Amino acid sequence: MMEAKEKKIEEDNSYMFKRFISHNPPIYNDTPDPKAFDDMIQVMEKLFDTLQCLEELKVGFEVFYFKDKADLWWVTVQKL
């Protein structure tokens, strides 16, 4: 019974991620412009609201779009 519930949650999360990426969210690559980062965050928040994305999925979805130095920073932070 528990395996079926876990599988359903995994399928729902996968479906939500597919919906999320279909909107081509912006990529953040550690541009030194704070406005660029703020703009990216605002676009992501609008997308999360529109899709009614669960809170527990937001961070994982957003960091998927960190590239280059931003991705390296995230990997480093996770090891702390």
HTML snippet that shows the backbone in 3Dmol.js (N, CA, C, O; Angstrom):
<script src="https://3Dmol.org/build/3Dmol-min.js"></script>
<div id="view" style="width:600px;height:400px;position:relative"></div>
<script>
const pdb = `
ATOM      1  N   MET A   1       0.823  -1.191   0.000  1.00  0.00           N
ATOM      2  CA  MET A   1       0.000   0.000   0.000  1.00  0.00           C
ATOM      3  C   MET A   1       0.876   1.266   0.000  1.00  0.00           C
ATOM      4  O   MET A   1       0.613   2.206  -0.751  1.00  0.00           O
ATOM      5  N   MET A   2       1.910   1.283   0.841  1.00  0.00           N
ATOM      6  CA  MET A   2       2.773   2.447   0.926  1.00  0.00           C
ATOM      7  C   MET A   2       3.538   2.663  -0.376  1.00  0.00           C
ATOM      8  O   MET A   2       3.735   3.804  -0.795  1.00  0.00           O
ATOM      9  N   GLU A   3       3.967   1.592  -1.014  1.00  0.00           N
ATOM     10  CA  GLU A   3       4.694   1.723  -2.276  1.00  0.00           C
ATOM     11  C   GLU A   3       3.829   2.386  -3.343  1.00  0.00           C
ATOM     12  O   GLU A   3       4.328   3.202  -4.118  1.00  0.00           O
ATOM     13  N   ALA A   4       2.552   2.052  -3.396  1.00  0.00           N
ATOM     14  CA  ALA A   4       1.650   2.645  -4.379  1.00  0.00           C
ATOM     15  C   ALA A   4       1.498   4.140  -4.115  1.00  0.00           C
ATOM     16  O   ALA A   4       1.468   4.937  -5.053  1.00  0.00           O
ATOM     17  N   LYS A   5       1.402   4.523  -2.843  1.00  0.00           N
ATOM     18  CA  LYS A   5       1.270   5.934  -2.494  1.00  0.00           C
ATOM     19  C   LYS A   5       2.541   6.700  -2.856  1.00  0.00           C
ATOM     20  O   LYS A   5       2.467   7.804  -3.397  1.00  0.00           O
ATOM     21  N   GLU A   6       3.711   6.119  -2.559  1.00  0.00           N
ATOM     22  CA  GLU A   6       4.981   6.756  -2.900  1.00  0.00           C
ATOM     23  C   GLU A   6       5.140   6.884  -4.407  1.00  0.00           C
ATOM     24  O   GLU A   6       5.649   7.893  -4.894  1.00  0.00           O
ATOM     25  N   LYS A   7       4.712   5.876  -5.143  1.00  0.00           N
ATOM     26  CA  LYS A   7       4.798   5.916  -6.603  1.00  0.00           C
ATOM     27  C   LYS A   7       3.895   7.023  -7.159  1.00  0.00           C
ATOM     28  O   LYS A   7       4.275   7.718  -8.101  1.00  0.00           O
ATOM     29  N   LYS A   8       2.719   7.184  -6.585  1.00  0.00           N
ATOM     30  CA  LYS A   8       1.783   8.221  -7.020  1.00  0.00           C
ATOM     31  C   LYS A   8       2.385   9.608  -6.777  1.00  0.00           C
ATOM     32  O   LYS A   8       2.294  10.484  -7.637  1.00  0.00           O
ATOM     33  N   ILE A   9       2.995   9.804  -5.618  1.00  0.00           N
ATOM     34  CA  ILE A   9       3.633  11.081  -5.305  1.00  0.00           C
ATOM     35  C   ILE A   9       4.759  11.362  -6.293  1.00  0.00           C
ATOM     36  O   ILE A   9       4.889  12.479  -6.795  1.00  0.00           O
ATOM     37  N   GLU A  10       5.564  10.355  -6.567  1.00  0.00           N
ATOM     38  CA  GLU A  10       6.665  10.504  -7.525  1.00  0.00           C
ATOM     39  C   GLU A  10       6.141  10.863  -8.911  1.00  0.00           C
ATOM     40  O   GLU A  10       6.712  11.718  -9.588  1.00  0.00           O
ATOM     41  N   GLU A  11       5.063  10.219  -9.336  1.00  0.00           N
ATOM     42  CA  GLU A  11       4.467  10.512 -10.642  1.00  0.00           C
ATOM     43  C   GLU A  11       3.911  11.934 -10.675  1.00  0.00           C
ATOM     44  O   GLU A  11       4.064  12.640 -11.672  1.00  0.00           O
ATOM     45  N   ASP A  12       3.262  12.355  -9.580  1.00  0.00           N
ATOM     46  CA  ASP A  12       2.722  13.717  -9.507  1.00  0.00           C
ATOM     47  C   ASP A  12       3.841  14.751  -9.578  1.00  0.00           C
ATOM     48  O   ASP A  12       3.719  15.759 -10.275  1.00  0.00           O
ATOM     49  N   ASN A  13       4.937  14.496  -8.851  1.00  0.00           N
ATOM     50  CA  ASN A  13       6.071  15.416  -8.863  1.00  0.00           C
ATOM     51  C   ASN A  13       6.702  15.495 -10.249  1.00  0.00           C
ATOM     52  O   ASN A  13       7.080  16.572 -10.710  1.00  0.00           O
ATOM     53  N   SER A  14       6.810  14.351 -10.902  1.00  0.00           N
ATOM     54  CA  SER A  14       7.368  14.303 -12.252  1.00  0.00           C
ATOM     55  C   SER A  14       6.476  15.080 -13.224  1.00  0.00           C
ATOM     56  O   SER A  14       6.973  15.831 -14.064  1.00  0.00           O
ATOM     57  N   TYR A  15       5.176  14.898 -13.108  1.00  0.00           N
ATOM     58  CA  TYR A  15       4.229  15.616 -13.958  1.00  0.00           C
ATOM     59  C   TYR A  15       4.356  17.129 -13.737  1.00  0.00           C
ATOM     60  O   TYR A  15       4.349  17.902 -14.695  1.00  0.00           O
ATOM     61  N   MET A  16       4.471  17.545 -12.467  1.00  0.00           N
ATOM     62  CA  MET A  16       4.599  18.969 -12.156  1.00  0.00           C
ATOM     63  C   MET A  16       5.902  19.524 -12.750  1.00  0.00           C
ATOM     64  O   MET A  16       5.915  20.639 -13.272  1.00  0.00           O
ATOM     65  N   PHE A  17       6.993  18.758 -12.673  1.00  0.00           N
ATOM     66  CA  PHE A  17       8.261  19.222 -13.233  1.00  0.00           C
ATOM     67  C   PHE A  17       8.142  19.372 -14.750  1.00  0.00           C
ATOM     68  O   PHE A  17       8.659  20.334 -15.318  1.00  0.00           O
ATOM     69  N   LYS A  18       7.478  18.445 -15.396  1.00  0.00           N
ATOM     70  CA  LYS A  18       7.288  18.549 -16.846  1.00  0.00           C
ATOM     71  C   LYS A  18       6.488  19.795 -17.199  1.00  0.00           C
ATOM     72  O   LYS A  18       6.794  20.474 -18.179  1.00  0.00           O
ATOM     73  N   ARG A  19       5.469  20.097 -16.408  1.00  0.00           N
ATOM     74  CA  ARG A  19       4.685  21.315 -16.637  1.00  0.00           C
ATOM     75  C   ARG A  19       5.560  22.546 -16.431  1.00  0.00           C
ATOM     76  O   ARG A  19       5.494  23.504 -17.201  1.00  0.00           O
ATOM     77  N   PHE A  20       6.379  22.507 -15.385  1.00  0.00           N
ATOM     78  CA  PHE A  20       7.254  23.618 -15.056  1.00  0.00           C
ATOM     79  C   PHE A  20       8.231  23.891 -16.199  1.00  0.00           C
ATOM     80  O   PHE A  20       8.340  25.027 -16.660  1.00  0.00           O
ATOM     81  N   ILE A  21       8.940  22.862 -16.657  1.00  0.00           N
ATOM     82  CA  ILE A  21       9.955  23.082 -17.701  1.00  0.00           C
ATOM     83  C   ILE A  21       9.336  23.445 -19.045  1.00  0.00           C
ATOM     84  O   ILE A  21      10.007  24.037 -19.891  1.00  0.00           O
ATOM     85  N   SER A  22       8.076  23.101 -19.255  1.00  0.00           N
ATOM     86  CA  SER A  22       7.432  23.439 -20.531  1.00  0.00           C
ATOM     87  C   SER A  22       7.282  24.950 -20.704  1.00  0.00           C
ATOM     88  O   SER A  22       7.032  25.425 -21.812  1.00  0.00           O
ATOM     89  N   HIS A  23       7.433  25.705 -19.616  1.00  0.00           N
ATOM     90  CA  HIS A  23       7.331  27.161 -19.673  1.00  0.00           C
ATOM     91  C   HIS A  23       8.695  27.830 -19.856  1.00  0.00           C
ATOM     92  O   HIS A  23       8.802  29.055 -19.800  1.00  0.00           O
ATOM     93  N   ASN A  24       9.735  27.021 -20.074  1.00  0.00           N
ATOM     94  CA  ASN A  24      11.095  27.535 -20.317  1.00  0.00           C
ATOM     95  C   ASN A  24      11.534  28.566 -19.273  1.00  0.00           C
ATOM     96  O   ASN A  24      11.775  29.725 -19.611  1.00  0.00           O
ATOM     97  N   PRO A  25      11.638  28.149 -18.004  1.00  0.00           N
ATOM     98  CA  PRO A  25      12.075  29.078 -16.963  1.00  0.00           C
ATOM     99  C   PRO A  25      13.464  29.640 -17.276  1.00  0.00           C
ATOM    100  O   PRO A  25      14.249  29.012 -17.986  1.00  0.00           O
ATOM    101  N   PRO A  26      13.759  30.824 -16.743  1.00  0.00           N
ATOM    102  CA  PRO A  26      15.066  31.437 -17.018  1.00  0.00           C
ATOM    103  C   PRO A  26      16.205  30.679 -16.334  1.00  0.00           C
ATOM    104  O   PRO A  26      16.021  30.064 -15.283  1.00  0.00           O
ATOM    105  N   ILE A  27      17.354  30.738 -16.939  1.00  0.00           N
ATOM    106  CA  ILE A  27      18.557  30.127 -16.388  1.00  0.00           C
ATOM    107  C   ILE A  27      19.338  31.218 -15.665  1.00  0.00           C
ATOM    108  O   ILE A  27      19.435  32.347 -16.146  1.00  0.00           O
ATOM    109  N   TYR A  28      19.887  30.874 -14.518  1.00  0.00           N
ATOM    110  CA  TYR A  28      20.734  31.814 -13.784  1.00  0.00           C
ATOM    111  C   TYR A  28      22.138  31.248 -13.728  1.00  0.00           C
ATOM    112  O   TYR A  28      22.341  30.127 -13.260  1.00  0.00           O
ATOM    113  N   ASN A  29      23.121  32.023 -14.210  1.00  0.00           N
ATOM    114  CA  ASN A  29      24.498  31.530 -14.263  1.00  0.00           C
ATOM    115  C   ASN A  29      25.458  32.391 -13.449  1.00  0.00           C
ATOM    116  O   ASN A  29      26.648  32.460 -13.756  1.00  0.00           O
ATOM    117  N   ASP A  30      24.946  33.041 -12.420  1.00  0.00           N
ATOM    118  CA  ASP A  30      25.751  33.861 -11.514  1.00  0.00           C
ATOM    119  C   ASP A  30      26.172  35.180 -12.155  1.00  0.00           C
ATOM    120  O   ASP A  30      27.282  35.666 -11.937  1.00  0.00           O
ATOM    121  N   THR A  31      25.287  35.737 -12.932  1.00  0.00           N
ATOM    122  CA  THR A  31      25.525  37.064 -13.484  1.00  0.00           C
ATOM    123  C   THR A  31      25.709  38.027 -12.321  1.00  0.00           C
ATOM    124  O   THR A  31      24.913  38.013 -11.382  1.00  0.00           O
ATOM    125  N   PRO A  32      26.756  38.876 -12.363  1.00  0.00           N
ATOM    126  CA  PRO A  32      27.006  39.748 -11.226  1.00  0.00           C
ATOM    127  C   PRO A  32      25.974  40.864 -11.046  1.00  0.00           C
ATOM    128  O   PRO A  32      26.128  41.703 -10.157  1.00  0.00           O
ATOM    129  N   ASP A  33      24.967  40.888 -11.840  1.00  0.00           N
ATOM    130  CA  ASP A  33      23.920  41.911 -11.754  1.00  0.00           C
ATOM    131  C   ASP A  33      22.811  41.444 -10.811  1.00  0.00           C
ATOM    132  O   ASP A  33      22.088  40.504 -11.141  1.00  0.00           O
ATOM    133  N   PRO A  34      22.661  42.080  -9.642  1.00  0.00           N
ATOM    134  CA  PRO A  34      21.614  41.652  -8.697  1.00  0.00           C
ATOM    135  C   PRO A  34      20.207  41.758  -9.290  1.00  0.00           C
ATOM    136  O   PRO A  34      19.313  40.998  -8.918  1.00  0.00           O
ATOM    137  N   LYS A  35      20.017  42.698 -10.208  1.00  0.00           N
ATOM    138  CA  LYS A  35      18.696  42.830 -10.843  1.00  0.00           C
ATOM    139  C   LYS A  35      18.376  41.596 -11.679  1.00  0.00           C
ATOM    140  O   LYS A  35      17.228  41.153 -11.706  1.00  0.00           O
ATOM    141  N   ALA A  36      19.365  41.039 -12.356  1.00  0.00           N
ATOM    142  CA  ALA A  36      19.144  39.827 -13.155  1.00  0.00           C
ATOM    143  C   ALA A  36      18.695  38.678 -12.263  1.00  0.00           C
ATOM    144  O   ALA A  36      17.802  37.913 -12.629  1.00  0.00           O
ATOM    145  N   PHE A  37      19.312  38.557 -11.094  1.00  0.00           N
ATOM    146  CA  PHE A  37      18.925  37.498 -10.151  1.00  0.00           C
ATOM    147  C   PHE A  37      17.513  37.749  -9.637  1.00  0.00           C
ATOM    148  O   PHE A  37      16.697  36.829  -9.589  1.00  0.00           O
ATOM    149  N   ASP A  38      17.221  38.982  -9.254  1.00  0.00           N
ATOM    150  CA  ASP A  38      15.886  39.319  -8.754  1.00  0.00           C
ATOM    151  C   ASP A  38      14.825  39.071  -9.823  1.00  0.00           C
ATOM    152  O   ASP A  38      13.748  38.553  -9.528  1.00  0.00           O
ATOM    153  N   ASP A  39      15.132  39.442 -11.063  1.00  0.00           N
ATOM    154  CA  ASP A  39      14.188  39.205 -12.169  1.00  0.00           C
ATOM    155  C   ASP A  39      13.913  37.719 -12.337  1.00  0.00           C
ATOM    156  O   ASP A  39      12.768  37.315 -12.546  1.00  0.00           O
ATOM    157  N   MET A  40      14.963  36.900 -12.246  1.00  0.00           N
ATOM    158  CA  MET A  40      14.799  35.455 -12.383  1.00  0.00           C
ATOM    159  C   MET A  40      13.916  34.910 -11.262  1.00  0.00           C
ATOM    160  O   MET A  40      13.032  34.090 -11.506  1.00  0.00           O
ATOM    161  N   ILE A  41      14.160  35.369 -10.033  1.00  0.00           N
ATOM    162  CA  ILE A  41      13.359  34.922  -8.888  1.00  0.00           C
ATOM    163  C   ILE A  41      11.889  35.303  -9.090  1.00  0.00           C
ATOM    164  O   ILE A  41      10.996  34.498  -8.824  1.00  0.00           O
ATOM    165  N   GLN A  42      11.644  36.504  -9.551  1.00  0.00           N
ATOM    166  CA  GLN A  42      10.263  36.948  -9.751  1.00  0.00           C
ATOM    167  C   GLN A  42       9.551  36.119 -10.817  1.00  0.00           C
ATOM    168  O   GLN A  42       8.383  35.767 -10.652  1.00  0.00           O
ATOM    169  N   VAL A  43      10.242  35.808 -11.901  1.00  0.00           N
ATOM    170  CA  VAL A  43       9.647  34.969 -12.952  1.00  0.00           C
ATOM    171  C   VAL A  43       9.335  33.582 -12.399  1.00  0.00           C
ATOM    172  O   VAL A  43       8.267  33.028 -12.659  1.00  0.00           O
ATOM    173  N   MET A  44      10.267  33.029 -11.639  1.00  0.00           N
ATOM    174  CA  MET A  44      10.059  31.703 -11.046  1.00  0.00           C
ATOM    175  C   MET A  44       8.861  31.714 -10.103  1.00  0.00           C
ATOM    176  O   MET A  44       8.038  30.799 -10.139  1.00  0.00           O
ATOM    177  N   GLU A  45       8.756  32.738  -9.262  1.00  0.00           N
ATOM    178  CA  GLU A  45       7.639  32.821  -8.313  1.00  0.00           C
ATOM    179  C   GLU A  45       6.297  32.905  -9.043  1.00  0.00           C
ATOM    180  O   GLU A  45       5.328  32.260  -8.641  1.00  0.00           O
ATOM    181  N   LYS A  46       6.241  33.698 -10.114  1.00  0.00           N
ATOM    182  CA  LYS A  46       5.009  33.782 -10.907  1.00  0.00           C
ATOM    183  C   LYS A  46       4.658  32.414 -11.494  1.00  0.00           C
ATOM    184  O   LYS A  46       3.497  32.005 -11.495  1.00  0.00           O
ATOM    185  N   LEU A  47       5.664  31.726 -11.982  1.00  0.00           N
ATOM    186  CA  LEU A  47       5.448  30.407 -12.560  1.00  0.00           C
ATOM    187  C   LEU A  47       4.962  29.426 -11.497  1.00  0.00           C
ATOM    188  O   LEU A  47       4.018  28.671 -11.732  1.00  0.00           O
ATOM    189  N   PHE A  48       5.606  29.436 -10.324  1.00  0.00           N
ATOM    190  CA  PHE A  48       5.168  28.559  -9.235  1.00  0.00           C
ATOM    191  C   PHE A  48       3.719  28.847  -8.846  1.00  0.00           C
ATOM    192  O   PHE A  48       2.934  27.923  -8.633  1.00  0.00           O
ATOM    193  N   ASP A  49       3.370  30.126  -8.754  1.00  0.00           N
ATOM    194  CA  ASP A  49       1.994  30.490  -8.403  1.00  0.00           C
ATOM    195  C   ASP A  49       1.008  30.025  -9.469  1.00  0.00           C
ATOM    196  O   ASP A  49      -0.049  29.477  -9.156  1.00  0.00           O
ATOM    197  N   THR A  50       1.362  30.246 -10.714  1.00  0.00           N
ATOM    198  CA  THR A  50       0.479  29.859 -11.820  1.00  0.00           C
ATOM    199  C   THR A  50       0.237  28.353 -11.837  1.00  0.00           C
ATOM    200  O   THR A  50      -0.884  27.897 -12.062  1.00  0.00           O
ATOM    201  N   LEU A  51       1.294  27.589 -11.598  1.00  0.00           N
ATOM    202  CA  LEU A  51       1.189  26.126 -11.626  1.00  0.00           C
ATOM    203  C   LEU A  51       0.704  25.545 -10.306  1.00  0.00           C
ATOM    204  O   LEU A  51       0.450  24.344 -10.213  1.00  0.00           O
ATOM    205  N   GLN A  52       0.574  26.386  -9.282  1.00  0.00           N
ATOM    206  CA  GLN A  52       0.211  25.945  -7.933  1.00  0.00           C
ATOM    207  C   GLN A  52       1.172  24.852  -7.461  1.00  0.00           C
ATOM    208  O   GLN A  52       0.769  23.793  -6.979  1.00  0.00           O
ATOM    209  N   CYS A  53       2.442  25.156  -7.621  1.00  0.00           N
ATOM    210  CA  CYS A  53       3.518  24.223  -7.289  1.00  0.00           C
ATOM    211  C   CYS A  53       3.632  24.066  -5.768  1.00  0.00           C
ATOM    212  O   CYS A  53       3.553  25.048  -5.030  1.00  0.00           O
ATOM    213  N   LEU A  54       3.814  22.845  -5.316  1.00  0.00           N
ATOM    214  CA  LEU A  54       3.980  22.579  -3.899  1.00  0.00           C
ATOM    215  C   LEU A  54       5.274  23.194  -3.381  1.00  0.00           C
ATOM    216  O   LEU A  54       6.293  23.180  -4.071  1.00  0.00           O
ATOM    217  N   GLU A  55       5.232  23.729  -2.172  1.00  0.00           N
ATOM    218  CA  GLU A  55       6.402  24.369  -1.564  1.00  0.00           C
ATOM    219  C   GLU A  55       7.619  23.458  -1.565  1.00  0.00           C
ATOM    220  O   GLU A  55       8.730  23.904  -1.850  1.00  0.00           O
ATOM    221  N   GLU A  56       7.417  22.192  -1.249  1.00  0.00           N
ATOM    222  CA  GLU A  56       8.549  21.274  -1.127  1.00  0.00           C
ATOM    223  C   GLU A  56       9.236  20.972  -2.462  1.00  0.00           C
ATOM    224  O   GLU A  56      10.313  20.377  -2.476  1.00  0.00           O
ATOM    225  N   LEU A  57       8.638  21.366  -3.561  1.00  0.00           N
ATOM    226  CA  LEU A  57       9.238  21.136  -4.872  1.00  0.00           C
ATOM    227  C   LEU A  57       9.979  22.354  -5.417  1.00  0.00           C
ATOM    228  O   LEU A  57      10.831  22.217  -6.295  1.00  0.00           O
ATOM    229  N   LYS A  58       9.669  23.530  -4.910  1.00  0.00           N
ATOM    230  CA  LYS A  58      10.173  24.774  -5.496  1.00  0.00           C
ATOM    231  C   LYS A  58      11.686  24.874  -5.542  1.00  0.00           C
ATOM    232  O   LYS A  58      12.243  25.206  -6.588  1.00  0.00           O
ATOM    233  N   VAL A  59      12.361  24.599  -4.446  1.00  0.00           N
ATOM    234  CA  VAL A  59      13.821  24.759  -4.416  1.00  0.00           C
ATOM    235  C   VAL A  59      14.477  23.839  -5.436  1.00  0.00           C
ATOM    236  O   VAL A  59      15.349  24.268  -6.191  1.00  0.00           O
ATOM    237  N   GLY A  60      14.066  22.588  -5.461  1.00  0.00           N
ATOM    238  CA  GLY A  60      14.642  21.639  -6.413  1.00  0.00           C
ATOM    239  C   GLY A  60      14.423  22.044  -7.858  1.00  0.00           C
ATOM    240  O   GLY A  60      15.316  21.906  -8.693  1.00  0.00           O
ATOM    241  N   PHE A  61      13.231  22.546  -8.149  1.00  0.00           N
ATOM    242  CA  PHE A  61      12.939  22.991  -9.509  1.00  0.00           C
ATOM    243  C   PHE A  61      13.793  24.200  -9.876  1.00  0.00           C
ATOM    244  O   PHE A  61      14.343  24.276 -10.975  1.00  0.00           O
ATOM    245  N   GLU A  62      13.896  25.143  -8.940  1.00  0.00           N
ATOM    246  CA  GLU A  62      14.621  26.372  -9.237  1.00  0.00           C
ATOM    247  C   GLU A  62      16.119  26.132  -9.409  1.00  0.00           C
ATOM    248  O   GLU A  62      16.721  26.656 -10.346  1.00  0.00           O
ATOM    249  N   VAL A  63      16.722  25.359  -8.530  1.00  0.00           N
ATOM    250  CA  VAL A  63      18.175  25.151  -8.640  1.00  0.00           C
ATOM    251  C   VAL A  63      18.540  24.324  -9.863  1.00  0.00           C
ATOM    252  O   VAL A  63      19.698  24.321 -10.281  1.00  0.00           O
ATOM    253  N   PHE A  64      17.574  23.626 -10.441  1.00  0.00           N
ATOM    254  CA  PHE A  64      17.822  22.915 -11.687  1.00  0.00           C
ATOM    255  C   PHE A  64      18.255  23.897 -12.774  1.00  0.00           C
ATOM    256  O   PHE A  64      18.959  23.523 -13.712  1.00  0.00           O
ATOM    257  N   TYR A  65      17.834  25.147 -12.643  1.00  0.00           N
ATOM    258  CA  TYR A  65      18.152  26.178 -13.637  1.00  0.00           C
ATOM    259  C   TYR A  65      19.333  27.050 -13.232  1.00  0.00           C
ATOM    260  O   TYR A  65      19.568  28.087 -13.851  1.00  0.00           O
ATOM    261  N   PHE A  66      20.080  26.650 -12.203  1.00  0.00           N
ATOM    262  CA  PHE A  66      21.346  27.290 -11.881  1.00  0.00           C
ATOM    263  C   PHE A  66      22.407  26.652 -12.769  1.00  0.00           C
ATOM    264  O   PHE A  66      22.482  25.428 -12.867  1.00  0.00           O
ATOM    265  N   LYS A  67      23.210  27.458 -13.401  1.00  0.00           N
ATOM    266  CA  LYS A  67      24.275  26.960 -14.271  1.00  0.00           C
ATOM    267  C   LYS A  67      25.604  27.605 -13.881  1.00  0.00           C
ATOM    268  O   LYS A  67      25.635  28.629 -13.200  1.00  0.00           O
ATOM    269  N   ASP A  68      26.683  26.999 -14.317  1.00  0.00           N
ATOM    270  CA  ASP A  68      28.037  27.517 -14.136  1.00  0.00           C
ATOM    271  C   ASP A  68      28.333  27.802 -12.662  1.00  0.00           C
ATOM    272  O   ASP A  68      28.214  26.909 -11.823  1.00  0.00           O
ATOM    273  N   LYS A  69      28.721  29.047 -12.342  1.00  0.00           N
ATOM    274  CA  LYS A  69      29.111  29.384 -10.973  1.00  0.00           C
ATOM    275  C   LYS A  69      27.950  29.239  -9.989  1.00  0.00           C
ATOM    276  O   LYS A  69      28.159  28.851  -8.839  1.00  0.00           O
ATOM    277  N   ALA A  70      26.752  29.541 -10.424  1.00  0.00           N
ATOM    278  CA  ALA A  70      25.596  29.407  -9.538  1.00  0.00           C
ATOM    279  C   ALA A  70      25.384  27.945  -9.155  1.00  0.00           C
ATOM    280  O   ALA A  70      25.062  27.646  -8.005  1.00  0.00           O
ATOM    281  N   ASP A  71      25.562  27.044 -10.097  1.00  0.00           N
ATOM    282  CA  ASP A  71      25.424  25.615  -9.822  1.00  0.00           C
ATOM    283  C   ASP A  71      26.536  25.137  -8.888  1.00  0.00           C
ATOM    284  O   ASP A  71      26.290  24.347  -7.977  1.00  0.00           O
ATOM    285  N   LEU A  72      27.732  25.606  -9.113  1.00  0.00           N
ATOM    286  CA  LEU A  72      28.855  25.258  -8.235  1.00  0.00           C
ATOM    287  C   LEU A  72      28.587  25.742  -6.813  1.00  0.00           C
ATOM    288  O   LEU A  72      28.843  25.023  -5.847  1.00  0.00           O
ATOM    289  N   TRP A  73      28.074  26.958  -6.692  1.00  0.00           N
ATOM    290  CA  TRP A  73      27.717  27.485  -5.374  1.00  0.00           C
ATOM    291  C   TRP A  73      26.698  26.575  -4.697  1.00  0.00           C
ATOM    292  O   TRP A  73      26.849  26.252  -3.518  1.00  0.00           O
ATOM    293  N   TRP A  74      25.667  26.158  -5.423  1.00  0.00           N
ATOM    294  CA  TRP A  74      24.616  25.313  -4.836  1.00  0.00           C
ATOM    295  C   TRP A  74      25.184  23.981  -4.373  1.00  0.00           C
ATOM    296  O   TRP A  74      24.845  23.516  -3.284  1.00  0.00           O
ATOM    297  N   VAL A  75      26.026  23.369  -5.160  1.00  0.00           N
ATOM    298  CA  VAL A  75      26.643  22.089  -4.788  1.00  0.00           C
ATOM    299  C   VAL A  75      27.465  22.261  -3.510  1.00  0.00           C
ATOM    300  O   VAL A  75      27.437  21.406  -2.625  1.00  0.00           O
ATOM    301  N   THR A  76      28.189  23.365  -3.424  1.00  0.00           N
ATOM    302  CA  THR A  76      29.003  23.648  -2.240  1.00  0.00           C
ATOM    303  C   THR A  76      28.129  23.848  -1.000  1.00  0.00           C
ATOM    304  O   THR A  76      28.435  23.311   0.064  1.00  0.00           O
ATOM    305  N   VAL A  77      27.061  24.605  -1.128  1.00  0.00           N
ATOM    306  CA  VAL A  77      26.156  24.860  -0.008  1.00  0.00           C
ATOM    307  C   VAL A  77      25.537  23.563   0.493  1.00  0.00           C
ATOM    308  O   VAL A  77      25.381  23.386   1.701  1.00  0.00           O
ATOM    309  N   GLN A  78      25.191  22.675  -0.385  1.00  0.00           N
ATOM    310  CA  GLN A  78      24.566  21.415   0.022  1.00  0.00           C
ATOM    311  C   GLN A  78      25.517  20.539   0.821  1.00  0.00           C
ATOM    312  O   GLN A  78      25.069  19.725   1.629  1.00  0.00           O
ATOM    313  N   LYS A  79      26.806  20.686   0.615  1.00  0.00           N
ATOM    314  CA  LYS A  79      27.785  19.863   1.335  1.00  0.00           C
ATOM    315  C   LYS A  79      28.021  20.359   2.753  1.00  0.00           C
ATOM    316  O   LYS A  79      28.588  19.638   3.573  1.00  0.00           O
ATOM    317  N   LEU A  80      27.590  21.590   3.056  1.00  0.00           N
ATOM    318  CA  LEU A  80      27.801  22.165   4.394  1.00  0.00           C
ATOM    319  C   LEU A  80      26.885  21.548   5.422  1.00  0.00           C
ATOM    320  O   LEU A  80      26.934  21.918   6.595  1.00  0.00           O
TER     321      LEU A  80
END
`;
const viewer = $3Dmol.createViewer("view");
viewer.addModel(pdb, "pdb");
viewer.setStyle({}, {cartoon: {color: "spectrum"}});
viewer.zoomTo();
viewer.render();
</script>
